[in-house]
Amino acid sequence: MSPFQEPREVPISEIDVLPALDPPRDEVFSRLLERAARGELDVFHGAVPLSLITPFSRVYDPSSHPAGEAAIQTVMDDWRRGSYQHMWVYPANDRYVMSDDYIVWMAAVRGQPELVPCWILGQPTVPGVVGVQGPLEPGRVRQLLGLH
């Protein structure tokens, strides 16, 4: 069955397998994730103001694909029920860059929460993050990345 016919039937966990929904690759983010997975880079948890988060690509738009739009709506529905998804971000200059969580990002942009739960790759050096916790244990980071 084509995901274009029944977009709600595509689980968010499988959204990566649709080539039209592949976000552009951010080499900095990829290197930071690899270092974090090896325990070479600290990862923190914090509530980052939405106003401080910027997407790596300003043109990538998963909502233009029916499965992407359905996934955004699912994230928003989950948030309404109190189940929040985190974004992975890293500090760069005076912002936090989001490179891979465009579905969550677009749901946040639509819902306009003041704060967004994030996993922060490296020290949270940009002021404004609330409730910083960490660094996380390397085993926990690998678990979050699905690397057990």
Number of C-alpha atoms within 10 A of each C-alpha: 6 8 15 12 10 12 16 17 14 18 13 16 8 8 18 12 9 13 8 14 19 15 18 12 12 14 10 11 19 13 11 19 23 14 15 20 22 13 16 13 18 20 27 19 21 20 19 27 19 17 15 17 20 16 18 19 16 7 9 14 17 21 18 11 16 17 25 25 18 21 26 23 19 18 21 22 14 13 15 11 9 9 10 15 15 16 22 19 28 26 18 12 9 11 19 26 22 23 23 21 15 23 24 22 23 22 21 19 11 12 12 12 12 11 18 24 19 22 24 29 22 19 15 22 15 15 11 15 19 14 11 17 13 14 16 16 13 17 14 14 22 17 12 12 12 9 10 9
